[in-house]
């Protein structure tokens, strides 16, 4: 069975490679939902972006959309899974993943989605569905993480060509950490700004008169 699955994967990858942007969408969707294609979507994105640099935004968008929809499908299916089945599937890591997802919400999913392989991100997606993370929060976190990942890979492909993937492979944890820090700082800054605006609005007499 594993050998047959490997052959099917090779056929899917070969077929997707001939389709361009739709093929990248297909691989990204399958990788985030039912199957696993380690690094294949990144390789295909790099190859297509090197061939036609002007279409890199399209390729990155297709990879982002496919991956996001695949994650959403897995998330919705996980909502029908019992907690016991989740722990049986995930094993000893189940309690830690559940604690991380429930405690950190949007930020937790965002960080998990930004971590490089071999991080078992699908386990976090399953946990988000099983333990009822709000769909809007889940989609926002995964969508932002995928935009950063695939547009970043596309940019490196256009700028550095075939050296993009070796660079990412050799510095994956440094790159992931830098991106997480940037996103975290931006997120915290936006929360502070929104909080200050809300407080200002409640204290402003004019805004109170308008509401009356």
MIKOL-367328 format. One record per residue: residue number from 1; residue in one letter; x, y, z of N, C-alpha, C in turn. Coordinates in nm, 2 decimals, always signed. Layout:
[NUM; "a"; [X; Y; Z]; [X; Y; Z]; [X; Y; Z]]
...
//
This chain:
[1; "x"; [+0.08; -0.12; +0.00]; [+0.00; +0.00; +0.00]; [+0.09; +0.13; +0.00]]
[2; "x"; [+0.19; +0.14; +0.09]; [+0.27; +0.26; +0.09]; [+0.34; +0.28; -0.05]]
[3; "x"; [+0.38; +0.17; -0.11]; [+0.45; +0.18; -0.25]; [+0.35; +0.23; -0.35]]
[4; "x"; [+0.22; +0.18; -0.34]; [+0.12; +0.22; -0.44]; [+0.09; +0.37; -0.41]]
[5; "x"; [+0.08; +0.41; -0.29]; [+0.05; +0.55; -0.25]; [+0.16; +0.64; -0.31]]
[6; "x"; [+0.29; +0.59; -0.30]; [+0.40; +0.67; -0.35]; [+0.39; +0.69; -0.50]]
[7; "x"; [+0.35; +0.59; -0.57]; [+0.33; +0.60; -0.71]; [+0.22; +0.70; -0.75]]
[8; "x"; [+0.11; +0.70; -0.67]; [+0.00; +0.79; -0.70]; [+0.04; +0.93; -0.67]]
[9; "x"; [+0.12; +0.95; -0.57]; [+0.17; +1.08; -0.54]; [+0.26; +1.13; -0.65]]
[10; "x"; [+0.34; +1.05; -0.70]; [+0.43; +1.09; -0.81]; [+0.35; +1.13; -0.93]]
[11; "x"; [+0.24; +1.06; -0.96]; [+0.16; +1.09; -1.07]; [+0.09; +1.22; -1.05]]
[12; "x"; [+0.04; +1.24; -0.93]; [-0.03; +1.37; -0.90]; [+0.06; +1.49; -0.92]]
[13; "x"; [+0.19; +1.47; -0.87]; [+0.29; +1.58; -0.88]; [+0.32; +1.61; -1.02]]
[14; "x"; [+0.34; +1.50; -1.10]; [+0.37; +1.51; -1.24]; [+0.26; +1.58; -1.32]]
[15; "x"; [+0.14; +1.54; -1.29]; [+0.02; +1.60; -1.35]; [+0.01; +1.75; -1.31]]
[16; "x"; [+0.02; +1.78; -1.18]; [+0.01; +1.92; -1.14]; [+0.12; +2.01; -1.20]]
[17; "x"; [+0.24; +1.95; -1.22]; [+0.35; +2.03; -1.27]; [+0.32; +2.08; -1.41]]
[18; "x"; [+0.23; +2.01; -1.49]; [+0.20; +2.05; -1.62]; [+0.09; +2.16; -1.63]]
[19; "x"; [+0.02; +2.19; -1.51]; [-0.09; +2.28; -1.51]; [-0.06; +2.42; -1.48]]
[20; "x"; [+0.06; +2.45; -1.43]; [+0.10; +2.58; -1.39]; [+0.03; +2.62; -1.26]]
[21; "x"; [-0.04; +2.74; -1.26]; [-0.10; +2.79; -1.14]; [-0.21; +2.70; -1.08]]
[22; "x"; [-0.30; +2.64; -1.17]; [-0.40; +2.55; -1.11]; [-0.33; +2.42; -1.05]]
[23; "x"; [-0.22; +2.38; -1.10]; [-0.15; +2.26; -1.05]; [-0.09; +2.30; -0.91]]
[24; "x"; [-0.05; +2.42; -0.90]; [+0.01; +2.46; -0.77]; [-0.10; +2.47; -0.66]]
[25; "x"; [-0.22; +2.52; -0.71]; [-0.34; +2.52; -0.62]; [-0.37; +2.38; -0.58]]
[26; "x"; [-0.37; +2.28; -0.67]; [-0.41; +2.14; -0.64]; [-0.31; +2.08; -0.54]]
[27; "x"; [-0.19; +2.09; -0.56]; [-0.09; +2.03; -0.47]; [-0.10; +2.10; -0.33]]
[28; "x"; [-0.11; +2.23; -0.33]; [-0.12; +2.29; -0.20]; [-0.25; +2.25; -0.12]]
[29; "x"; [-0.36; +2.24; -0.19]; [-0.48; +2.19; -0.13]; [-0.47; +2.05; -0.08]]
[30; "x"; [-0.42; +1.96; -0.16]; [-0.40; +1.82; -0.11]; [-0.30; +1.81; +0.00]]
[31; "x"; [-0.19; +1.89; -0.01]; [-0.09; +1.88; +0.10]; [-0.15; +1.93; +0.23]]
[32; "x"; [-0.24; +2.02; +0.23]; [-0.30; +2.07; +0.36]; [-0.42; +2.00; +0.40]]
[33; "x"; [-0.47; +1.90; +0.32]; [-0.59; +1.83; +0.36]; [-0.57; +1.68; +0.37]]
[34; "x"; [-0.58; +1.61; +0.26]; [-0.58; +1.46; +0.27]; [-0.44; +1.39; +0.26]]
[35; "x"; [-0.35; +1.45; +0.18]; [-0.22; +1.39; +0.16]; [-0.11; +1.48; +0.21]]
[36; "x"; [+0.01; +1.43; +0.19]; [+0.13; +1.51; +0.23]; [+0.23; +1.51; +0.12]]
[37; "x"; [+0.27; +1.63; +0.08]; [+0.37; +1.65; -0.03]; [+0.48; +1.74; +0.03]]
[38; "x"; [+0.57; +1.68; +0.11]; [+0.67; +1.77; +0.17]; [+0.75; +1.85; +0.07]]
[39; "x"; [+0.74; +1.98; +0.09]; [+0.83; +2.08; +0.01]; [+0.79; +2.08; -0.14]]
[40; "x"; [+0.70; +1.99; -0.19]; [+0.67; +1.99; -0.33]; [+0.61; +2.12; -0.38]]
[41; "x"; [+0.51; +2.18; -0.30]; [+0.45; +2.30; -0.34]; [+0.55; +2.42; -0.34]]
[42; "x"; [+0.65; +2.41; -0.25]; [+0.75; +2.52; -0.25]; [+0.84; +2.50; -0.38]]
[43; "x"; [+0.87; +2.38; -0.41]; [+0.96; +2.36; -0.53]; [+0.88; +2.40; -0.65]]
[44; "x"; [+0.76; +2.36; -0.66]; [+0.68; +2.40; -0.78]; [+0.66; +2.55; -0.79]]
[45; "x"; [+0.64; +2.62; -0.68]; [+0.63; +2.76; -0.67]; [+0.76; +2.83; -0.72]]
[46; "x"; [+0.87; +2.78; -0.67]; [+1.00; +2.83; -0.71]; [+1.03; +2.81; -0.86]]
[47; "x"; [+1.00; +2.69; -0.91]; [+1.02; +2.66; -1.05]; [+0.94; +2.75; -1.14]]
[48; "x"; [+0.81; +2.76; -1.11]; [+0.72; +2.85; -1.19]; [+0.76; +2.99; -1.18]]
[49; "x"; [+0.79; +3.04; -1.07]; [+0.83; +3.18; -1.05]; [+0.96; +3.21; -1.12]]
[50; "x"; [+1.05; +3.12; -1.13]; [+1.18; +3.14; -1.20]; [+1.15; +3.15; -1.35]]
[51; "x"; [+1.06; +3.06; -1.40]; [+1.02; +3.07; -1.54]; [+0.96; +3.20; -1.58]]
[52; "x"; [+0.86; +3.24; -1.50]; [+0.78; +3.36; -1.54]; [+0.77; +3.45; -1.41]]
[53; "x"; [+0.88; +3.53; -1.39]; [+0.88; +3.61; -1.26]; [+0.76; +3.70; -1.25]]
[54; "x"; [+0.71; +3.76; -1.36]; [+0.60; +3.85; -1.36]; [+0.47; +3.79; -1.30]]
[55; "x"; [+0.46; +3.65; -1.31]; [+0.34; +3.58; -1.26]; [+0.36; +3.53; -1.12]]
[56; "x"; [+0.47; +3.56; -1.06]; [+0.49; +3.51; -0.92]; [+0.38; +3.54; -0.83]]
[57; "x"; [+0.32; +3.67; -0.83]; [+0.21; +3.69; -0.74]; [+0.09; +3.60; -0.76]]
[58; "x"; [+0.06; +3.56; -0.89]; [-0.04; +3.47; -0.92]; [-0.01; +3.33; -0.86]]
[59; "x"; [+0.11; +3.28; -0.88]; [+0.15; +3.15; -0.83]; [+0.14; +3.15; -0.67]]
[60; "x"; [+0.19; +3.25; -0.61]; [+0.19; +3.26; -0.46]; [+0.05; +3.26; -0.41]]
[61; "x"; [-0.04; +3.33; -0.49]; [-0.18; +3.34; -0.45]; [-0.25; +3.21; -0.46]]
[62; "x"; [-0.22; +3.13; -0.56]; [-0.28; +3.00; -0.58]; [-0.23; +2.90; -0.47]]
[63; "x"; [-0.10; +2.91; -0.44]; [-0.05; +2.83; -0.33]; [-0.12; +2.86; -0.20]]
[64; "x"; [-0.13; +2.99; -0.17]; [-0.19; +3.04; -0.05]; [-0.34; +2.99; -0.04]]
[65; "x"; [-0.41; +3.01; -0.15]; [-0.56; +2.98; -0.15]; [-0.58; +2.83; -0.14]]
[66; "x"; [-0.50; +2.75; -0.21]; [-0.51; +2.61; -0.20]; [-0.48; +2.55; -0.07]]
[67; "x"; [-0.37; +2.60; -0.01]; [-0.34; +2.56; +0.13]; [-0.44; +2.60; +0.23]]
[68; "x"; [-0.49; +2.72; +0.22]; [-0.59; +2.77; +0.32]; [-0.72; +2.69; +0.31]]
[69; "x"; [-0.77; +2.66; +0.19]; [-0.89; +2.58; +0.17]; [-0.87; +2.44; +0.22]]
[70; "x"; [-0.75; +2.38; +0.19]; [-0.72; +2.25; +0.24]; [-0.73; +2.24; +0.40]]
[71; "x"; [-0.67; +2.34; +0.46]; [-0.67; +2.35; +0.61]; [-0.81; +2.37; +0.66]]
[72; "x"; [-0.89; +2.45; +0.59]; [-1.03; +2.48; +0.63]; [-1.11; +2.35; +0.62]]
[73; "x"; [-1.09; +2.27; +0.52]; [-1.16; +2.14; +0.50]; [-1.13; +2.05; +0.61]]
[74; "x"; [-1.00; +2.04; +0.64]; [-0.95; +1.95; +0.75]; [-1.01; +2.00; +0.88]]
[75; "x"; [-1.01; +2.13; +0.90]; [-1.07; +2.19; +1.03]; [-1.21; +2.15; +1.04]]
[76; "x"; [-1.29; +2.17; +0.94]; [-1.43; +2.14; +0.94]; [-1.46; +1.99; +0.97]]
[77; "x"; [-1.38; +1.90; +0.90]; [-1.40; +1.76; +0.93]; [-1.36; +1.72; +1.07]]
[78; "x"; [-1.26; +1.79; +1.13]; [-1.22; +1.77; +1.26]; [-1.32; +1.80; +1.37]]
[79; "x"; [-1.41; +1.89; +1.33]; [-1.52; +1.93; +1.42]; [-1.62; +1.81; +1.45]]
[80; "x"; [-1.61; +1.71; +1.37]; [-1.70; +1.59; +1.39]; [-1.62; +1.48; +1.46]]
[81; "x"; [-1.50; +1.51; +1.50]; [-1.41; +1.41; +1.56]; [-1.42; +1.42; +1.71]]
[82; "x"; [-1.43; +1.31; +1.78]; [-1.44; +1.31; +1.93]; [-1.30; +1.33; +1.98]]
[83; "x"; [-1.30; +1.39; +2.11]; [-1.17; +1.42; +2.17]; [-1.09; +1.29; +2.19]]
[84; "x"; [-1.15; +1.18; +2.22]; [-1.07; +1.06; +2.24]; [-1.00; +1.01; +2.11]]
[85; "x"; [-1.08; +1.03; +2.00]; [-1.02; +0.99; +1.87]; [-0.90; +1.08; +1.84]]
[86; "x"; [-0.91; +1.21; +1.87]; [-0.80; +1.30; +1.85]; [-0.68; +1.26; +1.92]]
[87; "x"; [-0.69; +1.23; +2.05]; [-0.57; +1.19; +2.13]; [-0.52; +1.06; +2.08]]
[88; "x"; [-0.60; +0.97; +2.03]; [-0.55; +0.84; +1.98]; [-0.47; +0.86; +1.85]]
[89; "x"; [-0.52; +0.96; +1.77]; [-0.45; +0.99; +1.64]; [-0.32; +1.06; +1.66]]
[90; "x"; [-0.32; +1.16; +1.75]; [-0.20; +1.24; +1.77]; [-0.10; +1.18; +1.87]]
[91; "x"; [-0.15; +1.10; +1.97]; [-0.06; +1.04; +2.06]; [-0.02; +1.13; +2.18]]
[92; "x"; [+0.10; +1.11; +2.22]; [+0.15; +1.18; +2.34]; [+0.15; +1.33; +2.33]]
[93; "x"; [+0.16; +1.38; +2.21]; [+0.17; +1.52; +2.19]; [+0.03; +1.59; +2.20]]
[94; "x"; [-0.08; +1.51; +2.21]; [-0.21; +1.56; +2.20]; [-0.24; +1.67; +2.31]]
[95; "x"; [-0.20; +1.64; +2.43]; [-0.23; +1.73; +2.54]; [-0.16; +1.86; +2.53]]
[96; "x"; [-0.04; +1.86; +2.48]; [+0.04; +1.98; +2.47]; [-0.02; +2.06; +2.35]]
[97; "x"; [-0.06; +2.00; +2.24]; [-0.11; +2.07; +2.13]; [-0.25; +2.13; +2.16]]
[98; "x"; [-0.33; +2.06; +2.24]; [-0.46; +2.11; +2.28]; [-0.44; +2.23; +2.37]]
[99; "x"; [-0.35; +2.22; +2.47]; [-0.32; +2.34; +2.56]; [-0.27; +2.46; +2.48]]
[100; "x"; [-0.19; +2.44; +2.38]; [-0.13; +2.55; +2.30]; [-0.24; +2.62; +2.22]]
[101; "x"; [-0.33; +2.54; +2.16]; [-0.44; +2.59; +2.07]; [-0.54; +2.66; +2.16]]
[102; "x"; [-0.58; +2.60; +2.27]; [-0.69; +2.66; +2.35]; [-0.64; +2.79; +2.42]]
[103; "x"; [-0.51; +2.79; +2.46]; [-0.46; +2.90; +2.54]; [-0.43; +3.02; +2.45]]
[104; "x"; [-0.38; +3.00; +2.33]; [-0.32; +3.11; +2.25]; [-0.41; +3.15; +2.14]]
[105; "x"; [-0.51; +3.07; +2.10]; [-0.61; +3.11; +2.00]; [-0.54; +3.16; +1.87]]
[106; "x"; [-0.57; +3.28; +1.82]; [-0.52; +3.33; +1.69]; [-0.37; +3.32; +1.69]]
[107; "x"; [-0.31; +3.38; +1.79]; [-0.16; +3.38; +1.80]; [-0.10; +3.25; +1.79]]
[108; "x"; [-0.16; +3.15; +1.86]; [-0.11; +3.02; +1.87]; [-0.12; +2.95; +1.73]]
[109; "x"; [-0.23; +2.97; +1.66]; [-0.24; +2.91; +1.53]; [-0.14; +2.98; +1.43]]
[110; "x"; [-0.13; +3.11; +1.44]; [-0.04; +3.18; +1.35]; [+0.11; +3.13; +1.37]]
[111; "x"; [+0.15; +3.12; +1.49]; [+0.29; +3.07; +1.52]; [+0.30; +2.93; +1.47]]
[112; "x"; [+0.21; +2.84; +1.50]; [+0.22; +2.70; +1.45]; [+0.22; +2.69; +1.30]]
[113; "x"; [+0.14; +2.77; +1.23]; [+0.14; +2.77; +1.09]; [+0.27; +2.83; +1.03]]
[114; "x"; [+0.35; +2.91; +1.10]; [+0.47; +2.97; +1.05]; [+0.59; +2.87; +1.07]]
[115; "x"; [+0.58; +2.77; +1.16]; [+0.69; +2.69; +1.19]; [+0.72; +2.60; +1.07]]
[116; "x"; [+0.85; +2.58; +1.05]; [+0.89; +2.49; +0.93]; [+0.88; +2.34; +0.96]]
[117; "x"; [+0.88; +2.26; +0.86]; [+0.88; +2.12; +0.88]; [+1.01; +2.08; +0.96]]
[118; "x"; [+1.00; +1.97; +1.04]; [+0.89; +1.87; +1.05]; [+0.78; +1.90; +1.15]]
[119; "x"; [+0.75; +2.03; +1.18]; [+0.64; +2.06; +1.27]; [+0.51; +2.00; +1.21]]
[120; "x"; [+0.44; +1.91; +1.30]; [+0.32; +1.85; +1.25]; [+0.20; +1.94; +1.25]]
[121; "x"; [+0.20; +2.04; +1.15]; [+0.09; +2.14; +1.16]; [-0.05; +2.08; +1.15]]
[122; "x"; [-0.06; +1.97; +1.07]; [-0.20; +1.91; +1.06]; [-0.26; +1.88; +1.20]]
[123; "x"; [-0.17; +1.84; +1.29]; [-0.22; +1.81; +1.43]; [-0.28; +1.93; +1.49]]
[124; "x"; [-0.22; +2.05; +1.46]; [-0.27; +2.18; +1.52]; [-0.41; +2.21; +1.45]]
[125; "x"; [-0.42; +2.18; +1.32]; [-0.54; +2.20; +1.25]; [-0.65; +2.11; +1.31]]
[126; "x"; [-0.62; +1.99; +1.33]; [-0.72; +1.89; +1.39]; [-0.76; +1.94; +1.53]]
[127; "x"; [-0.66; +1.99; +1.61]; [-0.69; +2.03; +1.74]; [-0.78; +2.16; +1.74]]
[128; "x"; [-0.76; +2.25; +1.64]; [-0.84; +2.37; +1.63]; [-0.98; +2.33; +1.60]]
[129; "x"; [-1.00; +2.23; +1.52]; [-1.14; +2.18; +1.49]; [-1.21; +2.11; +1.60]]
[130; "x"; [-1.13; +2.02; +1.66]; [-1.19; +1.94; +1.77]; [-1.23; +2.02; +1.89]]
[131; "x"; [-1.14; +2.12; +1.93]; [-1.16; +2.20; +2.05]; [-1.22; +2.33; +2.02]]
[132; "x"; [-1.28; +2.34; +1.90]; [-1.37; +2.45; +1.86]; [-1.31; +2.59; +1.87]]
[133; "x"; [-1.19; +2.61; +1.81]; [-1.14; +2.74; +1.78]; [-1.23; +2.81; +1.68]]
[134; "x"; [-1.27; +2.94; +1.70]; [-1.36; +3.01; +1.61]; [-1.30; +3.00; +1.47]]
[135; "x"; [-1.39; +2.97; +1.37]; [-1.35; +2.96; +1.23]; [-1.28; +3.09; +1.18]]
[136; "x"; [-1.34; +3.20; +1.22]; [-1.28; +3.33; +1.17]; [-1.14; +3.35; +1.22]]
[137; "x"; [-1.12; +3.32; +1.34]; [-0.98; +3.33; +1.40]; [-0.89; +3.23; +1.33]]
[138; "x"; [-0.93; +3.11; +1.31]; [-0.85; +3.01; +1.24]; [-0.81; +3.05; +1.10]]
[139; "x"; [-0.91; +3.09; +1.02]; [-0.89; +3.13; +0.88]; [-0.79; +3.25; +0.88]]
[140; "x"; [-0.81; +3.35; +0.97]; [-0.73; +3.47; +0.97]; [-0.58; +3.43; +1.00]]
[141; "x"; [-0.56; +3.34; +1.09]; [-0.42; +3.30; +1.13]; [-0.35; +3.22; +1.02]]
[142; "x"; [-0.42; +3.12; +0.97]; [-0.36; +3.04; +0.87]; [-0.34; +3.12; +0.74]]
[143; "x"; [-0.44; +3.20; +0.70]; [-0.43; +3.28; +0.58]; [-0.31; +3.37; +0.59]]
[144; "x"; [-0.30; +3.44; +0.70]; [-0.18; +3.53; +0.71]; [-0.05; +3.46; +0.70]]
[145; "x"; [-0.04; +3.35; +0.77]; [+0.08; +3.27; +0.77]; [+0.11; +3.22; +0.63]]
[146; "x"; [+0.01; +3.17; +0.56]; [+0.04; +3.12; +0.42]; [+0.08; +3.23; +0.32]]
[147; "x"; [+0.02; +3.35; +0.34]; [+0.05; +3.47; +0.26]; [+0.20; +3.50; +0.28]]
[148; "x"; [+0.24; +3.51; +0.40]; [+0.38; +3.54; +0.43]; [+0.48; +3.43; +0.38]]
[149; "x"; [+0.44; +3.30; +0.40]; [+0.52; +3.19; +0.35]; [+0.54; +3.19; +0.20]]
[150; "x"; [+0.43; +3.19; +0.13]; [+0.44; +3.17; -0.02]; [+0.48; +3.29; -0.09]]
[151; "x"; [+0.44; +3.41; -0.05]; [+0.49; +3.53; -0.12]; [+0.64; +3.54; -0.08]]
[152; "x"; [+0.68; +3.50; +0.04]; [+0.82; +3.51; +0.07]; [+0.91; +3.41; -0.02]]
[153; "x"; [+0.86; +3.29; -0.03]; [+0.93; +3.19; -0.12]; [+0.93; +3.24; -0.26]]
[154; "x"; [+0.82; +3.30; -0.31]; [+0.81; +3.35; -0.45]; [+0.91; +3.46; -0.47]]
[155; "x"; [+0.92; +3.55; -0.37]; [+1.02; +3.66; -0.38]; [+1.16; +3.61; -0.39]]
[156; "x"; [+1.19; +3.51; -0.30]; [+1.33; +3.46; -0.30]; [+1.36; +3.39; -0.43]]
[157; "x"; [+1.26; +3.32; -0.49]; [+1.27; +3.25; -0.62]; [+1.31; +3.35; -0.73]]
[158; "x"; [+1.23; +3.46; -0.73]; [+1.26; +3.56; -0.83]; [+1.40; +3.63; -0.82]]
[159; "x"; [+1.43; +3.65; -0.69]; [+1.56; +3.72; -0.67]; [+1.68; +3.63; -0.67]]
[160; "x"; [+1.67; +3.51; -0.62]; [+1.79; +3.42; -0.61]; [+1.78; +3.29; -0.69]]
[161; "x"; [+1.67; +3.27; -0.76]; [+1.66; +3.16; -0.85]; [+1.67; +3.02; -0.78]]
[162; "x"; [+1.75; +2.93; -0.84]; [+1.76; +2.80; -0.78]; [+1.82; +2.79; -0.64]]
[163; "x"; [+1.88; +2.90; -0.60]; [+1.94; +2.90; -0.47]; [+1.84; +2.93; -0.36]]
[164; "x"; [+1.72; +2.96; -0.40]; [+1.62; +3.00; -0.29]; [+1.59; +2.89; -0.20]]
[165; "x"; [+1.56; +2.77; -0.25]; [+1.53; +2.66; -0.16]; [+1.64; +2.61; -0.08]]
[166; "x"; [+1.76; +2.60; -0.13]; [+1.88; +2.56; -0.04]; [+1.90; +2.66; +0.07]]
[167; "x"; [+1.87; +2.79; +0.04]; [+1.89; +2.89; +0.15]; [+1.78; +2.87; +0.25]]
[168; "x"; [+1.66; +2.85; +0.21]; [+1.55; +2.83; +0.31]; [+1.57; +2.70; +0.39]]
[169; "x"; [+1.62; +2.59; +0.32]; [+1.65; +2.47; +0.39]; [+1.75; +2.48; +0.50]]
[170; "x"; [+1.86; +2.56; +0.46]; [+1.97; +2.58; +0.56]; [+1.94; +2.68; +0.67]]
[171; "x"; [+1.84; +2.76; +0.65]; [+1.81; +2.87; +0.75]; [+1.67; +2.87; +0.79]]
[172; "x"; [+1.60; +2.75; +0.78]; [+1.45; +2.75; +0.80]; [+1.41; +2.80; +0.94]]
[173; "x"; [+1.49; +2.76; +1.04]; [+1.45; +2.80; +1.18]; [+1.47; +2.95; +1.20]]
[174; "x"; [+1.58; +3.00; +1.14]; [+1.61; +3.15; +1.16]; [+1.51; +3.23; +1.08]]
[175; "x"; [+1.47; +3.19; +0.96]; [+1.37; +3.26; +0.88]; [+1.24; +3.25; +0.95]]
[176; "x"; [+1.20; +3.14; +1.00]; [+1.07; +3.12; +1.07]; [+1.06; +3.21; +1.20]]
[177; "x"; [+1.17; +3.21; +1.27]; [+1.18; +3.29; +1.39]; [+1.17; +3.44; +1.36]]
[178; "x"; [+1.24; +3.48; +1.26]; [+1.23; +3.63; +1.22]; [+1.09; +3.67; +1.18]]
[179; "x"; [+1.03; +3.58; +1.10]; [+0.89; +3.61; +1.05]; [+0.79; +3.61; +1.17]]
[180; "x"; [+0.81; +3.52; +1.26]; [+0.72; +3.52; +1.38]; [+0.74; +3.65; +1.46]]
[181; "x"; [+0.86; +3.69; +1.48]; [+0.89; +3.81; +1.56]; [+0.82; +3.93; +1.49]]
[182; "x"; [+0.84; +3.94; +1.36]; [+0.78; +4.05; +1.28]; [+0.63; +4.05; +1.29]]
[183; "x"; [+0.57; +3.94; +1.27]; [+0.42; +3.93; +1.28]; [+0.37; +3.96; +1.42]]
[184; "x"; [+0.45; +3.90; +1.52]; [+0.40; +3.93; +1.66]; [+0.41; +4.07; +1.70]]
[185; "x"; [+0.52; +4.14; +1.66]; [+0.53; +4.28; +1.69]; [+0.42; +4.36; +1.62]]
[186; "x"; [+0.39; +4.33; +1.49]; [+0.29; +4.40; +1.42]; [+0.15; +4.37; +1.48]]
[187; "x"; [+0.13; +4.25; +1.52]; [+0.00; +4.22; +1.58]; [-0.02; +4.29; +1.72]]
[188; "x"; [+0.08; +4.29; +1.80]; [+0.07; +4.36; +1.93]; [+0.05; +4.51; +1.91]]
[189; "x"; [+0.13; +4.57; +1.81]; [+0.11; +4.71; +1.78]; [-0.03; +4.75; +1.74]]
[190; "x"; [-0.09; +4.66; +1.65]; [-0.22; +4.69; +1.60]; [-0.32; +4.68; +1.72]]
[191; "x"; [-0.30; +4.58; +1.81]; [-0.39; +4.57; +1.93]; [-0.38; +4.70; +2.02]]
[192; "x"; [-0.26; +4.74; +2.04]; [-0.24; +4.86; +2.12]; [-0.31; +4.98; +2.05]]
[193; "x"; [-0.29; +5.00; +1.92]; [-0.35; +5.12; +1.85]; [-0.50; +5.11; +1.86]]
[194; "x"; [-0.56; +4.99; +1.83]; [-0.70; +4.98; +1.83]; [-0.76; +5.00; +1.97]]
[195; "x"; [-0.69; +4.96; +2.07]; [-0.73; +4.98; +2.21]; [-0.73; +5.13; +2.25]]
[196; "x"; [-0.63; +5.20; +2.21]; [-0.62; +5.34; +2.23]; [-0.73; +5.42; +2.16]]
[197; "x"; [-0.76; +5.38; +2.04]; [-0.86; +5.44; +1.96]; [-1.00; +5.42; +2.03]]
[198; "x"; [-1.02; +5.30; +2.08]; [-1.15; +5.27; +2.15]; [-1.16; +5.35; +2.27]]
[199; "x"; [-1.05; +5.36; +2.35]; [-1.06; +5.43; +2.48]; [-1.08; +5.58; +2.45]]
[200; "x"; [-1.02; +5.63; +2.34]; [-1.03; +5.77; +2.30]; [-1.18; +5.80; +2.26]]
[201; "x"; [-1.24; +5.71; +2.19]; [-1.37; +5.73; +2.14]; [-1.47; +5.73; +2.26]]
[202; "x"; [-1.45; +5.65; +2.36]; [-1.54; +5.65; +2.47]; [-1.53; +5.77; +2.56]]
[203; "x"; [-1.41; +5.83; +2.56]; [-1.38; +5.95; +2.64]; [-1.42; +6.08; +2.57]]
[204; "x"; [-1.43; +6.07; +2.44]; [-1.45; +6.20; +2.36]; [-1.60; +6.24; +2.37]]
[205; "x"; [-1.63; +6.36; +2.43]; [-1.76; +6.40; +2.44]; [-1.84; +6.41; +2.31]]
[206; "x"; [-1.77; +6.45; +2.21]; [-1.83; +6.47; +2.08]; [-1.88; +6.33; +2.03]]
[207; "x"; [-1.80; +6.23; +2.05]; [-1.84; +6.10; +2.00]; [-1.96; +6.05; +2.08]]
[208; "x"; [-1.97; +6.09; +2.21]; [-2.08; +6.05; +2.29]; [-2.21; +6.12; +2.24]]
[209; "x"; [-2.20; +6.25; +2.20]; [-2.31; +6.32; +2.15]; [-2.36; +6.26; +2.02]]
[210; "x"; [-2.27; +6.22; +1.94]; [-2.30; +6.16; +1.81]; [-2.38; +6.03; +1.84]]
[211; "x"; [-2.34; +5.95; +1.93]; [-2.41; +5.83; +1.96]; [-2.55; +5.86; +2.02]]
[212; "x"; [-2.57; +5.97; +2.09]; [-2.70; +6.00; +2.14]; [-2.79; +6.05; +2.03]]
//
